[in-house]
């Protein structure tokens, strides 16, 4: 995960990478979270040479829950997440911290 904080706006551009072992040869991946209403179609990833990446511009000053979505149905946590939090499904969500 790579974060770039804007010098002029309260924003943080976060580039997430979905590793090959999570993709497992899948052709479709995305990121869903609090920042897009958990919409699996809102932020599709680009897959190049078996690694997927997706960039999202987030409001800085807070943290966001998210998960990777593989093939529109398999939900996976980010091994590079800043932290994790339990969710209502008995699993955990990844956390990206956009506070400085």
Secondary structure, DSSP 8 states (H G I E B T S, - for coil): -EEEE-SSSSEEEEEEEE-HHHHTT-S-EEEEEGGGTT-TTTSB-EEETTEEEEEEEEESSSEEEEEEEETTTEEE--TT-SEEEE-TTSSEEEEEE---
